[in-house]
Each structure stands twice: as structure tokens, then as C-alpha cells.
Amino acid sequence: MKKIITFSFSTEYEGSGEEEVFTFEELGIDENMKDKEIEKVLDKLFHDWVWDKFNISGGIIITKDKDTIK
């Protein structure tokens, strides 16, 4: 029997959620991996899936206060 995973998200707005079902094979996950390894891979895949659904990108920029730059 193949293992399946369901990715889903919802927001406060009605009808704005999404749900998709994948097999481990479709996600490239070896079912014999340790649980912690599977969890780590799924966290990354879920994050990528959500960002793709919203079609957004982002980043973090750290700058120094202009008064402290010499």
C-alpha cells in the first residue's frame, strides 16, 4: 500500500484554501526513511508548495542605520 500525504492551507477568507494529495513516490520520498528525515523533507516540500500556490517570493534584508555607518 502506498503512503500518501495531503498538503492543505486555508485563510480567513471563504474559499481561499487549497488541498492537494500526493504519494510519497510523487514527492520523491523513500518510505523507508526515518520519521525525522521524512518530517524534514515534508516541511521543506510543504513550504515550497504553499509559496508556489501564492506565486510569491520574499527575502530578508538587514541594513545598518545610516547614522551608524562611518
N, CA, C and O atoms as CSV, one atom per row, in Angstrom:
chain,resi,resn,atom,element,x,y,z
A,1,MET,N,N,0.844,-1.177,0.000
A,1,MET,CA,C,0.000,0.000,0.000
A,1,MET,C,C,0.891,1.243,0.000
A,1,MET,O,O,1.823,1.340,0.799
A,2,LYS,N,N,0.609,2.185,-0.887
A,2,LYS,CA,C,1.395,3.408,-0.974
A,2,LYS,C,C,0.967,4.400,0.107
A,2,LYS,O,O,-0.214,4.543,0.420
A,3,LYS,N,N,1.964,5.075,0.659
A,3,LYS,CA,C,1.671,6.125,1.633
A,3,LYS,C,C,1.328,7.401,0.871
A,3,LYS,O,O,1.908,7.695,-0.175
A,4,ILE,N,N,0.379,8.146,1.415
A,4,ILE,CA,C,0.005,9.416,0.804
A,4,ILE,C,C,0.138,10.546,1.813
A,4,ILE,O,O,0.105,10.340,3.026
A,5,ILE,N,N,0.285,11.723,1.279
A,5,ILE,CA,C,0.407,12.942,2.076
A,5,ILE,C,C,-0.585,13.949,1.516
A,5,ILE,O,O,-0.739,14.060,0.300
A,6,THR,N,N,-1.253,14.676,2.389
A,6,THR,CA,C,-2.144,15.746,1.953
A,6,THR,C,C,-1.579,17.067,2.437
A,6,THR,O,O,-1.378,17.267,3.635
A,7,PHE,N,N,-1.323,17.971,1.495
A,7,PHE,CA,C,-0.919,19.339,1.814
A,7,PHE,C,C,-2.176,20.191,1.736
A,7,PHE,O,O,-2.961,20.060,0.797
A,8,SER,N,N,-2.367,21.060,2.715
A,8,SER,CA,C,-3.518,21.963,2.658
A,8,SER,C,C,-3.210,23.237,3.423
A,8,SER,O,O,-2.364,23.261,4.318
A,9,PHE,N,N,-3.912,24.290,3.050
A,9,PHE,CA,C,-3.855,25.537,3.800
A,9,PHE,C,C,-5.207,26.219,3.652
A,9,PHE,O,O,-5.963,25.945,2.720
A,10,SER,N,N,-5.488,27.102,4.578
A,10,SER,CA,C,-6.700,27.906,4.490
A,10,SER,C,C,-6.392,29.278,5.079
A,10,SER,O,O,-5.423,29.458,5.817
A,11,THR,N,N,-7.228,30.219,4.737
A,11,THR,CA,C,-7.101,31.567,5.279
A,11,THR,C,C,-8.437,31.952,5.896
A,11,THR,O,O,-9.374,31.153,5.917
A,12,GLU,N,N,-8.517,33.141,6.380
A,12,GLU,CA,C,-9.768,33.600,6.979
A,12,GLU,C,C,-10.843,33.876,5.929
A,12,GLU,O,O,-12.007,34.077,6.276
A,13,TYR,N,N,-10.466,33.889,4.650
A,13,TYR,CA,C,-11.400,34.203,3.580
A,13,TYR,C,C,-12.021,32.928,3.014
A,13,TYR,O,O,-11.309,31.993,2.645
A,14,GLU,N,N,-13.330,32.897,2.949
A,14,GLU,CA,C,-14.051,31.723,2.477
A,14,GLU,C,C,-13.625,31.352,1.055
A,14,GLU,O,O,-13.548,32.208,0.174
A,15,GLY,N,N,-13.352,30.077,0.853
A,15,GLY,CA,C,-12.990,29.582,-0.472
A,15,GLY,C,C,-11.557,29.859,-0.891
A,15,GLY,O,O,-11.195,29.627,-2.044
A,16,SER,N,N,-10.750,30.344,0.015
A,16,SER,CA,C,-9.383,30.712,-0.362
A,16,SER,C,C,-8.358,29.623,-0.062
A,16,SER,O,O,-7.166,29.812,-0.304
A,17,GLY,N,N,-8.805,28.500,0.455
A,17,GLY,CA,C,-7.888,27.419,0.800
A,17,GLY,C,C,-7.542,26.554,-0.393
A,17,GLY,O,O,-8.062,26.737,-1.494
A,18,GLU,N,N,-6.674,25.629,-0.154
A,18,GLU,CA,C,-6.218,24.706,-1.196
A,18,GLU,C,C,-5.846,23.391,-0.532
A,18,GLU,O,O,-5.405,23.365,0.617
A,19,GLU,N,N,-6.027,22.311,-1.259
A,19,GLU,CA,C,-5.651,20.994,-0.764
A,19,GLU,C,C,-5.200,20.150,-1.945
A,19,GLU,O,O,-5.824,20.169,-3.006
A,20,GLU,N,N,-4.116,19.411,-1.757
A,20,GLU,CA,C,-3.601,18.520,-2.794
A,20,GLU,C,C,-3.061,17.254,-2.146
A,20,GLU,O,O,-2.450,17.303,-1.079
A,21,VAL,N,N,-3.289,16.135,-2.791
A,21,VAL,CA,C,-2.861,14.837,-2.269
A,21,VAL,C,C,-1.751,14.297,-3.165
A,21,VAL,O,O,-1.852,14.330,-4.391
A,22,PHE,N,N,-0.683,13.794,-2.527
A,22,PHE,CA,C,0.469,13.248,-3.224
A,22,PHE,C,C,0.825,11.887,-2.634
A,22,PHE,O,O,0.552,11.616,-1.464
A,23,THR,N,N,1.429,11.046,-3.442
A,23,THR,CA,C,2.028,9.831,-2.901
A,23,THR,C,C,3.460,10.169,-2.505
A,23,THR,O,O,4.032,11.151,-2.976
A,24,PHE,N,N,4.025,9.350,-1.642
A,24,PHE,CA,C,5.431,9.539,-1.297
A,24,PHE,C,C,6.274,9.461,-2.564
A,24,PHE,O,O,7.234,10.213,-2.732
A,25,GLU,N,N,5.904,8.544,-3.449
A,25,GLU,CA,C,6.654,8.363,-4.690
A,25,GLU,C,C,6.634,9.645,-5.530
A,25,GLU,O,O,7.667,10.045,-6.066
A,26,GLU,N,N,5.474,10.290,-5.650
A,26,GLU,CA,C,5.373,11.537,-6.421
A,26,GLU,C,C,6.267,12.633,-5.838
A,26,GLU,O,O,6.799,13.467,-6.571
A,27,LEU,N,N,6.422,12.621,-4.528
A,27,LEU,CA,C,7.252,13.628,-3.868
A,27,LEU,C,C,8.725,13.230,-3.807
A,27,LEU,O,O,9.563,14.005,-3.347
A,28,GLY,N,N,9.035,12.021,-4.272
A,28,GLY,CA,C,10.418,11.554,-4.251
A,28,GLY,C,C,10.904,11.157,-2.879
A,28,GLY,O,O,12.098,11.237,-2.592
A,29,ILE,N,N,9.983,10.726,-2.020
A,29,ILE,CA,C,10.330,10.353,-0.650
A,29,ILE,C,C,10.397,8.840,-0.535
A,29,ILE,O,O,9.471,8.139,-0.943
A,30,ASP,N,N,11.483,8.341,0.017
A,30,ASP,CA,C,11.651,6.916,0.276
A,30,ASP,C,C,10.861,6.570,1.541
A,30,ASP,O,O,11.129,7.113,2.613
A,31,GLU,N,N,9.900,5.673,1.412
A,31,GLU,CA,C,9.060,5.314,2.551
A,31,GLU,C,C,9.845,4.662,3.683
A,31,GLU,O,O,9.345,4.570,4.804
A,32,ASN,N,N,11.056,4.211,3.410
A,32,ASN,CA,C,11.867,3.547,4.431
A,32,ASN,C,C,12.766,4.514,5.204
A,32,ASN,O,O,13.519,4.092,6.082
A,33,MET,N,N,12.691,5.804,4.881
A,33,MET,CA,C,13.481,6.789,5.615
A,33,MET,C,C,13.004,6.847,7.063
A,33,MET,O,O,11.877,6.458,7.372
A,34,LYS,N,N,13.864,7.331,7.937
A,34,LYS,CA,C,13.477,7.526,9.333
A,34,LYS,C,C,12.446,8.646,9.420
A,34,LYS,O,O,12.435,9.564,8.600
A,35,ASP,N,N,11.581,8.555,10.427
A,35,ASP,CA,C,10.498,9.524,10.584
A,35,ASP,C,C,10.991,10.965,10.625
A,35,ASP,O,O,10.382,11.842,10.013
A,36,LYS,N,N,12.081,11.218,11.336
A,36,LYS,CA,C,12.623,12.581,11.439
A,36,LYS,C,C,13.083,13.093,10.077
A,36,LYS,O,O,12.901,14.268,9.761
A,37,GLU,N,N,13.682,12.212,9.268
A,37,GLU,CA,C,14.125,12.606,7.933
A,37,GLU,C,C,12.924,12.923,7.041
A,37,GLU,O,O,12.942,13.897,6.290
A,38,ILE,N,N,11.886,12.098,7.129
A,38,ILE,CA,C,10.669,12.333,6.350
A,38,ILE,C,C,10.043,13.662,6.758
A,38,ILE,O,O,9.628,14.444,5.903
A,39,GLU,N,N,9.975,13.916,8.055
A,39,GLU,CA,C,9.402,15.168,8.555
A,39,GLU,C,C,10.153,16.379,8.009
A,39,GLU,O,O,9.532,17.363,7.607
A,40,LYS,N,N,11.471,16.314,7.993
A,40,LYS,CA,C,12.285,17.421,7.497
A,40,LYS,C,C,12.027,17.668,6.009
A,40,LYS,O,O,11.869,18.813,5.586
A,41,VAL,N,N,11.984,16.591,5.216
A,41,VAL,CA,C,11.729,16.707,3.781
A,41,VAL,C,C,10.326,17.263,3.548
A,41,VAL,O,O,10.143,18.141,2.705
A,42,LEU,N,N,9.337,16.763,4.284
A,42,LEU,CA,C,7.965,17.232,4.108
A,42,LEU,C,C,7.802,18.699,4.492
A,42,LEU,O,O,7.054,19.426,3.837
A,43,ASP,N,N,8.481,19.142,5.532
A,43,ASP,CA,C,8.431,20.560,5.913
A,43,ASP,C,C,8.906,21.440,4.764
A,43,ASP,O,O,8.280,22.453,4.452
A,44,LYS,N,N,10.005,21.056,4.139
A,44,LYS,CA,C,10.554,21.825,3.012
A,44,LYS,C,C,9.601,21.782,1.819
A,44,LYS,O,O,9.321,22.815,1.212
A,45,LEU,N,N,9.108,20.600,1.483
A,45,LEU,CA,C,8.195,20.467,0.350
A,45,LEU,C,C,6.902,21.253,0.569
A,45,LEU,O,O,6.390,21.887,-0.354
A,46,PHE,N,N,6.377,21.207,1.804
A,46,PHE,CA,C,5.151,21.947,2.113
A,46,PHE,C,C,5.376,23.441,1.963
A,46,PHE,O,O,4.559,24.140,1.364
A,47,HIS,N,N,6.479,23.928,2.502
A,47,HIS,CA,C,6.815,25.350,2.396
A,47,HIS,C,C,6.875,25.762,0.929
A,47,HIS,O,O,6.289,26.774,0.544
A,48,ASP,N,N,7.574,24.991,0.119
A,48,ASP,CA,C,7.690,25.294,-1.314
A,48,ASP,C,C,6.325,25.257,-1.998
A,48,ASP,O,O,6.039,26.094,-2.854
A,49,TRP,N,N,5.488,24.298,-1.629
A,49,TRP,CA,C,4.160,24.151,-2.222
A,49,TRP,C,C,3.298,25.372,-1.918
A,49,TRP,O,O,2.642,25.905,-2.813
A,50,VAL,N,N,3.293,25.820,-0.664
A,50,VAL,CA,C,2.487,26.981,-0.286
A,50,VAL,C,C,2.958,28.220,-1.026
A,50,VAL,O,O,2.138,28.964,-1.565
A,51,TRP,N,N,4.263,28.453,-1.062
A,51,TRP,CA,C,4.785,29.642,-1.729
A,51,TRP,C,C,4.470,29.609,-3.220
A,51,TRP,O,O,4.198,30.651,-3.816
A,52,ASP,N,N,4.504,28.423,-3.831
A,52,ASP,CA,C,4.172,28.294,-5.245
A,52,ASP,C,C,2.697,28.600,-5.477
A,52,ASP,O,O,2.348,29.251,-6.462
A,53,LYS,N,N,1.832,28.139,-4.582
A,53,LYS,CA,C,0.394,28.389,-4.727
A,53,LYS,C,C,0.078,29.881,-4.682
A,53,LYS,O,O,-0.786,30.356,-5.420
A,54,PHE,N,N,0.763,30.613,-3.829
A,54,PHE,CA,C,0.548,32.050,-3.729
A,54,PHE,C,C,1.333,32.818,-4.789
A,54,PHE,O,O,1.118,34.014,-4.989
A,55,ASN,N,N,2.257,32.112,-5.472
A,55,ASN,CA,C,3.090,32.714,-6.507
A,55,ASN,C,C,3.792,33.973,-5.987
A,55,ASN,O,O,3.739,35.038,-6.603
A,56,ILE,N,N,4.443,33.818,-4.846
A,56,ILE,CA,C,5.143,34.948,-4.241
A,56,ILE,C,C,6.595,34.564,-3.972
A,56,ILE,O,O,6.958,33.388,-3.945
A,57,SER,N,N,7.385,35.568,-3.779
A,57,SER,CA,C,8.754,35.346,-3.328
A,57,SER,C,C,9.041,36.409,-2.274
A,57,SER,O,O,8.296,37.380,-2.140
A,58,GLY,N,N,10.087,36.225,-1.553
A,58,GLY,CA,C,10.396,37.176,-0.498
A,58,GLY,C,C,11.823,37.026,-0.035
A,58,GLY,O,O,12.553,36.152,-0.504
A,59,GLY,N,N,12.208,37.856,0.859
A,59,GLY,CA,C,13.553,37.802,1.391
A,59,GLY,C,C,13.672,38.672,2.619
A,59,GLY,O,O,12.738,39.374,3.005
A,60,ILE,N,N,14.832,38.611,3.217
A,60,ILE,CA,C,15.121,39.409,4.401
A,60,ILE,C,C,16.353,40.242,4.101
A,60,ILE,O,O,17.371,39.716,3.650
A,61,ILE,N,N,16.263,41.529,4.350
A,61,ILE,CA,C,17.393,42.430,4.131
A,61,ILE,C,C,17.727,43.087,5.459
A,61,ILE,O,O,16.856,43.651,6.121
A,62,ILE,N,N,18.987,43.011,5.840
A,62,ILE,CA,C,19.443,43.640,7.078
A,62,ILE,C,C,20.376,44.784,6.691
A,62,ILE,O,O,21.353,44.579,5.970
A,63,THR,N,N,20.074,45.976,7.167
A,63,THR,CA,C,20.908,47.131,6.896
A,63,THR,C,C,21.253,47.810,8.205
A,63,THR,O,O,20.564,47.642,9.211
A,64,LYS,N,N,22.327,48.579,8.178
A,64,LYS,CA,C,22.686,49.359,9.339
A,64,LYS,C,C,21.994,50.707,9.258
A,64,LYS,O,O,21.760,51.246,8.177
A,65,ASP,N,N,21.676,51.232,10.417
A,65,ASP,CA,C,21.113,52.571,10.488
A,65,ASP,C,C,22.125,53.529,9.864
A,65,ASP,O,O,23.316,53.454,10.167
A,66,LYS,N,N,21.657,54.437,8.988
A,66,LYS,CA,C,22.569,55.330,8.279
A,66,LYS,C,C,23.419,56.179,9.224
A,66,LYS,O,O,24.512,56.608,8.853
A,67,ASP,N,N,22.926,56.426,10.441
A,67,ASP,CA,C,23.685,57.242,11.410
A,67,ASP,C,C,24.854,56.466,12.006
A,67,ASP,O,O,25.772,57.067,12.564
A,68,THR,N,N,24.831,55.113,11.893
A,68,THR,CA,C,25.911,54.332,12.482
A,68,THR,C,C,26.967,53.940,11.454
A,68,THR,O,O,28.006,53.389,11.817
A,69,ILE,N,N,26.716,54.216,10.176
A,69,ILE,CA,C,27.684,53.873,9.132
A,69,ILE,C,C,28.745,54.958,9.067
A,69,ILE,O,O,28.421,56.138,8.931
A,70,LYS,N,N,29.976,54.578,9.160
A,70,LYS,CA,C,31.096,55.544,9.134
A,70,LYS,C,C,31.915,55.345,7.902
A,70,LYS,O,O,32.899,56.055,7.694
